[in-house]
Amino acid sequence: MIITGLRGVGKTVLLNEFGDIARGEHWEVLEIEASKHDDTRFRQSMASLLKAALLRLSPRVKWTDRARRAAAVISSFALSVNQQGAWSLSWDIEPEEGLADHGDLAMDLTDVLVAIGDIAQERERGVAILIDEVQFLSPKQLEALIQAVHKTVQRKLPITFAGAGLPQIAELAGDAKSYAERLFQFPKIDSLEDEDARQALIEPARAEGVDFESDAVALALEISQGYPYFIQELGFQVWEIAEQSPITRLDVETAREGYEAKLDSSFFRVRLDRATPLQTAYMRAMAELGPEPQKASEVARVMGRESTQLGPTRAELIDMGLLYTPEHGYAAFTVPDFDKFMKRAVPTLVVPELQKRSRKVKRAG
């Protein structure tokens, strides 16, 4: 399963809950936050986590032949991370020749997950692999993960995978392996329904003996649009300024400035700070057009450029996780209300001048 959705809807919270459930069933849990296109770090993380999982599944003094074989396969996988020896697992297990030493990530990861699955099955336990920010896996990493998990499913081994990522991950997984759509579910998490959002706002206050007036709740839901993180932050700001129960519409309106300032300084700002001037201009032009997904040609028109000139900038923003493509030719913000923030943070659209390519002047010989 790979949970998809915008930022701030609770994907990571759900992934953590999956981990707690797995631990409650005495499964081993491998948790990874994907780093952008870093194959070495991915392999190092997997090798270290698999070693730790093996030792918890079966302490070394109790190793069976199957456990020793799993350890040797992990050694092979770790050895392939860096042939120069700059990094190692720090144990004395000889690698298993012919397994997880192919130099191909998909084949290596398949071998090592099957080996771990075998020992988990022997111990009547299970292994859950949880990966956050799945969209930051490189195509090679994603393909390897899908292939390896597919093999463990075919072998009926007690290994499961759950991930969380931005909305484009379903398409990326399908591009990596055609059978990904059959292998995984891709549930989408969005804003809460009105009644759920209402309960999320009023129940914590009610537990402390404080009520909300109905029009205060209505305004709070309008401001937060039902997004879990926004409800949490707005509720905190309202709680800080309200002086008595019930909380009124005026209390919510008064708290709005602090709510927006907090989101601007943290949730939103950390994303804008990563952008170049041209990337900032692109997002500001999108905000000018509204919160809906925007066509590339329309954004280019607002910026006074051609779509082809801005194609690389758009691709960079998608690669950074700031935009995603809900359909061909369109892009949307990965963060709710980012259009409103862009208008507050960048009041006027300023498009950097086109950079002219320098020409090399031939010198007379």
C-alpha positions in Angstrom: 0.0 0.0 0.0 1.2 3.5 -0.8 -0.8 6.4 0.8 -1.0 9.4 -1.4 -2.0 13.0 -0.7 -0.9 16.6 -0.3 1.3 17.9 2.5 -0.3 18.2 5.9 -3.1 15.7 5.5 -1.7 13.0 7.8 0.2 10.5 5.6 3.2 10.3 7.9 0.9 10.0 11.0 -0.8 7.0 9.3 2.5 5.4 8.4 3.6 5.7 12.0 0.3 4.1 13.1 1.0 1.2 10.7 4.3 0.8 12.4 2.8 0.7 15.9 0.2 -1.9 14.7 3.0 -4.1 13.3 5.1 -3.9 16.4 2.0 -4.8 18.4 1.9 -8.0 16.4 5.6 -8.6 17.1 6.7 -7.8 13.5 10.0 -6.2 12.8 9.5 -2.6 11.4 12.0 -1.0 9.0 11.4 2.7 8.7 13.0 4.9 6.0 12.5 8.5 5.0 13.6 8.5 1.3 16.3 10.9 0.3 16.1 12.5 -3.1 17.7 10.2 -5.6 20.5 9.0 -3.4 21.2 5.4 -4.3 24.1 4.9 -1.9 22.2 6.2 1.1 19.2 4.0 0.2 21.4 0.9 0.0 23.2 1.7 3.2 19.9 2.3 5.1 18.4 -0.9 3.8 21.5 -2.9 4.7 21.8 -1.5 8.2 18.0 -1.9 8.9 18.0 -5.5 7.5 21.0 -6.4 9.7 19.2 -5.1 12.8 16.0 -6.8 11.9 17.8 -10.2 11.4 19.5 -9.9 14.8 16.1 -9.1 16.5 14.4 -12.0 14.6 17.2 -14.4 15.5 20.0 -13.5 18.0 23.3 -14.6 16.6 23.8 -17.3 19.3 20.6 -19.0 18.1 21.2 -18.8 14.4 20.0 -21.7 12.2 21.3 -22.5 8.8 18.6 -20.2 7.3 19.6 -17.3 9.6 23.3 -17.7 8.7 22.4 -17.7 5.0 20.3 -14.5 5.5 23.3 -12.9 7.3 25.6 -13.9 4.4 23.2 -12.4 1.8 23.0 -9.2 3.8 26.8 -9.1 3.8 26.7 -9.5 0.0 24.2 -6.6 -0.3 26.3 -4.4 2.0 29.5 -5.2 0.1 27.9 -4.0 -3.1 27.2 -0.6 -1.5 30.8 0.5 -1.7 33.5 -1.8 -3.2 36.2 0.5 -1.9 35.3 -0.3 1.7 34.4 3.2 2.7 31.3 1.9 4.5 30.6 -1.5 6.0 28.2 -3.4 8.3 30.9 -3.9 10.9 30.5 -7.6 11.3 32.5 -10.6 10.3 30.0 -12.6 8.2 31.3 -13.7 4.8 29.2 -12.8 1.9 27.0 -15.4 0.1 28.5 -15.8 -3.4 26.0 -15.4 -6.2 23.3 -13.7 -4.1 22.8 -9.9 -3.7 26.1 -9.3 -5.4 24.9 -8.8 -9.0 25.6 -5.0 -9.0 22.0 -4.6 -10.0 19.8 -3.0 -7.3 16.6 -4.8 -8.2 18.2 -8.2 -8.2 20.2 -7.5 -5.1 17.3 -6.2 -3.1 15.1 -9.1 -4.2 17.7 -11.6 -2.9 18.1 -9.9 0.4 14.3 -9.4 1.1 13.7 -13.1 0.2 16.4 -14.1 2.6 15.0 -12.0 5.4 11.5 -13.3 4.5 12.7 -16.8 4.9 14.1 -16.3 8.4 11.0 -14.3 9.4 8.8 -17.2 8.2 10.9 -19.7 10.2 10.6 -17.6 13.3 6.8 -17.2 12.7 7.3 -13.4 12.6 6.9 -10.8 10.0 8.8 -7.7 8.6 7.1 -4.4 7.6 9.0 -2.0 5.4 7.7 1.6 5.8 9.0 4.3 3.5 8.0 7.9 3.7 8.4 10.5 0.9 8.3 7.7 -1.7 8.3 10.2 -4.5 12.0 11.0 -3.7 13.1 7.4 -4.5 14.9 7.4 -7.8 13.3 5.4 -10.6 15.9 2.7 -10.1 15.2 2.5 -6.4 11.4 2.4 -6.9 11.7 -0.3 -9.6 13.9 -2.4 -7.3 11.5 -2.0 -4.4 8.5 -3.0 -6.4 10.3 -6.0 -7.9 11.6 -7.2 -4.6 8.2 -6.9 -2.8 6.5 -8.6 -5.8 8.9 -11.6 -5.4 8.2 -11.9 -1.6 4.4 -11.9 -2.4 4.9 -14.6 -5.0 6.9 -16.7 -2.4 4.2 -16.0 0.2 6.8 -14.7 2.7 5.7 -12.6 5.7 7.0 -9.3 4.4 4.8 -6.3 3.7 5.4 -2.8 2.4 3.6 0.5 3.1 4.7 3.9 1.8 3.5 7.5 1.8 4.0 10.0 -0.9 2.7 12.9 -3.0 -0.1 12.3 -5.5 2.1 11.6 -8.4 3.5 8.4 -6.9 0.9 6.1 -8.3 1.9 7.2 -11.8 5.6 6.9 -11.0 5.1 3.4 -9.6 3.2 2.4 -12.8 6.0 3.8 -14.9 8.6 1.8 -12.9 6.8 -1.5 -13.1 3.6 -2.2 -15.1 2.3 -4.6 -12.4 2.6 -2.0 -9.6 -1.0 -1.0 -9.9 -2.0 -4.7 -9.3 0.5 -5.2 -6.5 -0.3 -2.1 -4.5 -3.3 -0.1 -3.4 -3.0 3.7 -3.6 -5.5 5.2 -1.2 -5.7 9.0 -1.4 -6.0 11.1 1.8 -7.6 14.5 1.4 -9.2 17.1 3.7 -11.7 15.8 6.3 -15.4 15.7 5.7 -17.2 18.6 7.5 -18.4 16.5 10.4 -15.0 14.9 11.0 -13.3 18.3 10.8 -15.9 19.7 13.2 -15.2 16.9 15.7 -11.4 17.3 15.3 -11.8 21.0 16.3 -14.4 20.8 19.1 -13.6 17.5 20.9 -10.2 18.5 22.3 -11.7 21.7 23.7 -14.7 19.9 25.0 -12.5 17.5 26.9 -11.2 20.6 28.7 -14.7 21.9 29.4 -14.7 24.5 26.6 -17.3 24.8 23.9 -17.4 26.5 20.5 -20.3 28.6 19.2 -21.7 27.2 15.9 -20.7 30.2 13.8 -17.2 30.0 15.3 -16.9 26.4 14.1 -18.2 27.4 10.7 -15.6 30.0 10.3 -12.8 27.7 11.5 -13.8 25.1 9.0 -13.9 27.7 6.2 -10.4 28.9 7.1 -8.8 25.4 7.5 -10.7 23.8 4.7 -10.8 20.6 6.7 -7.0 19.9 6.4 -5.9 18.1 9.5 -2.7 20.1 10.1 -4.5 23.4 9.5 -7.2 22.5 12.0 -4.6 21.6 14.6 -2.7 24.9 14.1 -5.9 27.1 14.0 -7.3 25.3 17.1 -4.0 26.1 19.0 -4.1 29.7 18.0 -7.8 30.1 19.0 -7.1 28.4 22.3 -4.3 30.8 23.0 -6.4 34.0 22.6 -9.9 32.9 23.7 -10.6 34.1 27.3 -13.8 32.2 28.0 -16.2 29.5 26.9 -17.9 29.4 24.5 -15.3 30.3 21.9 -16.9 32.9 19.5 -16.6 33.7 15.9 -14.7 36.8 16.9 -12.1 34.6 18.7 -11.6 32.6 15.6 -11.3 35.8 13.4 -8.8 37.3 15.9 -6.7 34.1 15.9 -6.5 34.0 12.1 -3.6 36.4 11.9 -1.5 34.3 14.3 -2.5 31.2 12.4 -1.4 32.5 9.1 1.8 33.9 10.5 2.7 30.5 12.0 2.0 28.7 8.8 3.9 31.3 6.8 7.0 31.1 9.0 7.2 27.4 9.1 5.0 25.1 7.0 5.0 27.3 3.9 8.3 29.2 4.2 10.6 26.2 4.4 9.4 25.3 0.9 9.7 28.7 -0.7 13.2 29.2 0.8 14.4 26.3 -1.4 13.3 28.0 -4.6 15.4 30.0 -7.1 14.1 33.4 -8.3 12.7 31.9 -11.5 11.1 29.0 -9.6 9.6 31.5 -7.2 8.2 33.5 -10.1 6.7 30.4 -11.6 4.9 29.5 -8.4 3.7 33.2 -8.0 2.3 33.1 -11.6 0.5 29.9 -10.7 -0.9 31.6 -7.6 -2.1 34.5 -9.7 -4.2 32.1 -11.7 -5.8 30.5 -8.6 -5.6 27.4 -6.4 -6.7 24.9 -9.2 -4.3 22.9 -11.3 -2.8 25.3 -13.9 -2.0 24.6 -17.5 1.7 25.2 -18.4 0.8 27.5 -21.3 -1.3 29.7 -19.0 1.5 30.0 -16.5 3.9 30.9 -19.3 1.5 33.5 -20.6 1.3 35.2 -17.2 5.1 35.3 -17.0 5.4 36.6 -20.6 7.4 33.6 -21.7 7.0 30.5 -23.9 6.1 27.2 -22.4 9.2 25.6 -23.8 11.4 28.2 -22.0 9.8 27.3 -18.6 9.6 23.6 -19.1 12.9 22.9 -17.1 11.7 25.2 -14.3 8.4 23.4 -14.0 10.2 20.0 -14.0 12.6 21.2 -11.3 9.6 22.2 -9.1 8.0 18.8 -9.6 11.3 17.1 -8.8 11.6 19.2 -5.6 8.2 18.0 -4.4 6.6 21.5 -4.7 4.4 20.7 -7.6 2.7 17.6 -9.0 1.0 16.8 -12.2 -2.7 15.7 -11.7 -3.1 15.4 -15.5 -1.0 15.9 -18.6 0.0 19.5 -19.2 -1.2 20.7 -15.8 0.6 21.3 -12.5 -0.7 21.9 -9.0 0.8 22.8 -5.6 1.6 19.9 -3.3 0.7 22.1 -0.3 -2.9 23.3 0.4 -3.4 27.0 0.3 0.1 27.6 -1.1 -1.4 30.0 -3.6 -2.6 32.3 -0.8 0.8 32.1 0.9 2.6 33.0 -2.4 0.5 36.1 -2.7 1.3 37.1 0.9 5.0 36.3 0.6 5.5 37.7 -2.9 3.0 40.5 -3.4 4.2 41.3 -6.9 5.1 38.9 -9.6 8.7 39.6 -10.7 10.0 37.5 -13.6 13.9 37.4 -13.9 15.3 38.4 -17.2 16.2 35.7 -19.7 19.8 34.6 -19.3 21.6 34.9 -22.6 24.1 32.2 -23.5 27.6 33.6 -23.8 29.2 33.1 -27.2 32.8 31.9 -27.4 34.9 34.3 -29.5 37.5 32.6 -31.7 40.9 34.2 -31.3 43.0 34.8 -34.4 45.8 32.3 -34.6 
